[in-house]
Every structure is written in structure tokens, then in C-alpha cells.
Amino acid sequence: MSQNNDEAFKIEELYKLKPVHFADLIRAAQLVFDPGKGVTGVEPKIDWKDFGIPDNIAENLQLLGEEFQYSSPHVPVEYIWKKLTPETRVWFIENKDRLWFIEEAFPALDED
């Protein structure tokens, strides 16, 4: 097992996180960075505290979302983990099973 896979396994086991939780986190971060999903002229002002995201966590997620704006949400676990502040890590662990709610709150822009 490579060092990166070993590190990812330790993170996942220690904090009971799964790859799907990290993918949900990336999708949520992409929305925090760009709630208008890249559509020109759509720039909604969102109070992320309404979604249970404190300002300092939203700032960290915004940076993560900017970095992965056009990426697949399937980013290596250990890479994402290193990008999170200690406060964001705690928030992520506590909210891992409700991150999908953030994405569901924003309707898909390409649907009829």
C-alpha cells in the first residue's frame, strides 16, 4: 500500500469518513465558491450560516471550491484533508452525513 493510500485509509478509519463524504464536501465547496454554478449574471448572495456553515468554515470551503471549481468531486482524500483547517475538519466530521442537503438546496441549472 502506498503512503498516500495508507494516509487516506487512516483518515477514513479514524474519523469514520468515506470517499462519498469527501465527494460531497467538494460539491458543497464548489457551491460555496460559486452558488450560481458558473452561470453569467447569476450571483446569489447566500448566508451560509443558514446551512449550518460558520463564516470561517465557509471561507475555507470557498478556497477549496475555487481550486476544484471545474473538477470531478473525486479528489484524493489525503489531498483534501491537508487543505482543511482544523475547524473545518471538525465541522466536516460533524456534518458529513448532511452535506448532500447543501447541493439539494440548489436546483440543477441544466434541467427543464
N, C-alpha and C positions, 0 to 999 in steps of 0.2 A: 504494500500500500504506500502510495507516495505521501510526502509530508503534507501536501495540501489536502489530500483526501483524508488523512489522519486528523488534521486540524478540523476539517468540516465535520467529520464524524464526532469528534469530541464536543464541538459546539452543539450539534444536533442532539446528542445524547444527554449532555449536561443540562440543557435548557428545554428539552422536550420540543425541539423545533424540527420541522420537516421542510424539505425543499419547497413544498407548496406554500408554506408560510413566508419564505423568502421571496418567492414569486409574487405573492400578494403584497408584500412590503414594497417591492419595486413598482408594481402597478399603482399602489397608493402614493408613492413618492412621485411618480410621473404626474399624477393628478394634482398633487400639492404644488408641483412646479408649474404645471400648465393645466388649470382646470378647464380651459376652453379646448383642450386636446388639439392644439395647433391650428384651429380654425381662425383665419384672419377676422378681426373685428369682434371675436368672442373672448372677452376678458372679464369673466365674472369675479367679483370680489367675494371671497369666501372667508368667513370667520372659522378657522379650523378648530377652534375650541368647541364649536357646536358639534364636532365629530369626535370630541374627546382628545384632541391633539393640542397640547400646550404650545405656546409660541416658540419656545426653544427647541422643541421636538420638530415642529413644522419647519423651522429654519434648517435643521439637519436633513429632514426629508426633502426639502426643496433642492438642496445641493445634490443629494443622491438622484433625485428626479431629473435634474438638469443633466447630470453625467450620463444617465441612461434614458434620456428623452426618447430616442428612437430605437432603443434596444429591445431585444426579447427580455421578458422578465426573468428568464432562467440564467442568472448570473451566478458564478461560483460563490457558495456560502461564505467561505473564508474571506473573500474579497469584499463582499457586502459588510460582513461583521466588522472589518477593520475601518470601514467608512462611518460607522455609527458611533456617536458619542456615548459615554456611559449612561446618560439619562435616556437617550433614545433606545439603547439596548434594553433597559428596564421596561420602558414603555412598550416596546415591541414584544417582549416576553409576556407581559401582562395582557396585551391586546391581540396576540397572534391569531386568535380564533374569530376575531370580528373585523379584520382588515377588509374582507370581501365587501362589507357593508359600505365602505367608502366608495368603492368602484360602482356598486349598485345604485348609489345615490346620484350618479351622473349618467344620464341616458346616453347610449351609443349615438354618435352623430351621423353614422352612416346607415342607420336603419330607417325604414319608412315610417 
